[in-house]
Amino acid sequence: MSHSQESAEVVGLQAIAWMAGNQELLPVFLGATGASEADMRAGVSDSGFLGALLDFIMMDDAWVTAFCDAHSLPYDAPMRARMALPGGGDVHWT
C-alpha cells in the first residue's frame, strides 16, 4: 500500500516528534545534517525536510525499528512515506 502525500507527511511529523525526543540520536542528526533545532521547528511545514529526516532514519535498521515501534507503524512505513514526499521517487544508480 502506498502513501498519499498527506499521510506521508503525518509519518514525517511523527518522525520529527520522535527525533526531538531522542536525546541520543538528535545530536547525531543535527551534526550530520547541519540542521538546527530552529530548522526542525520550521521543518514541520516543509515536506522536503520531512523527507530528508526519513532518509536519515532509514540509514540504520535499528533507528527504523525504534521509530516504527514507538508509533506502532509497520517497518516499511518510513520507506513508503519517503517515496510519497518530494524527491522520494525510485533512485536509479545507472
C-alpha positions in Angstrom: 0.0 0.0 0.0 1.4 3.4 -0.9 1.0 6.6 1.0 -0.7 9.8 -0.2 1.5 12.9 0.3 -0.8 13.8 3.2 -0.4 10.5 5.0 3.3 10.6 4.2 3.6 14.0 5.9 1.9 12.6 9.0 4.6 9.9 9.2 7.2 12.7 8.7 5.7 14.6 11.6 5.8 11.6 13.7 9.5 11.3 12.8 10.2 14.9 13.9 8.5 14.3 17.2 10.4 11.0 17.7 13.7 12.6 16.8 13.1 15.6 19.0 12.5 13.3 21.9 15.5 11.1 21.2 18.4 12.7 23.2 21.0 10.2 21.8 20.1 10.5 18.2 19.0 14.1 17.9 22.6 15.5 18.2 23.8 12.9 15.6 21.0 14.1 13.2 21.8 17.8 13.8 25.5 17.2 13.4 25.2 15.1 10.3 22.8 17.5 8.5 23.9 20.9 9.8 20.3 21.5 10.8 19.5 23.4 14.0 16.6 23.0 16.4 15.0 26.0 14.7 15.3 24.2 11.4 13.5 21.3 12.9 10.7 23.5 14.1 10.4 25.1 10.6 10.7 21.6 9.0 7.2 20.7 10.4 5.7 22.5 7.4 8.4 21.5 4.9 7.8 18.2 3.1 11.4 18.3 1.8 12.7 18.4 5.3 10.4 15.6 6.4 11.7 13.5 3.5 15.3 14.2 4.5 14.6 13.3 8.1 13.1 10.0 6.9 16.2 9.4 4.7 18.3 9.9 7.8 16.3 7.5 9.9 16.4 4.9 7.2 20.2 4.9 7.3 20.1 2.4 10.2 17.7 -0.5 10.7 17.8 0.0 14.5 16.6 3.6 14.0 13.8 2.4 11.7 12.8 -0.3 14.2 12.8 2.1 17.2 10.8 4.8 15.3 8.2 2.4 14.0 7.9 0.6 17.3 7.4 4.0 19.1 4.5 4.8 16.7 3.1 1.3 16.1 3.9 1.5 12.4 4.9 -1.3 10.1 8.7 -1.3 9.4 8.2 -0.3 5.8 6.2 2.8 6.7 9.2 5.2 6.6 10.2 4.0 3.1 6.6 4.2 1.8 6.2 7.6 3.2 9.5 8.8 1.8 8.5 7.7 -1.7 5.4 9.9 -1.5 7.3 13.0 -0.5 9.2 15.3 -2.9 12.5 13.7 -4.1 11.4 10.3 -2.9 10.9 8.6 -6.2 12.9 5.5 -7.1 16.6 6.1 -7.3 18.3 4.7 -10.4 22.1 4.3 -10.0 22.8 3.8 -13.7 
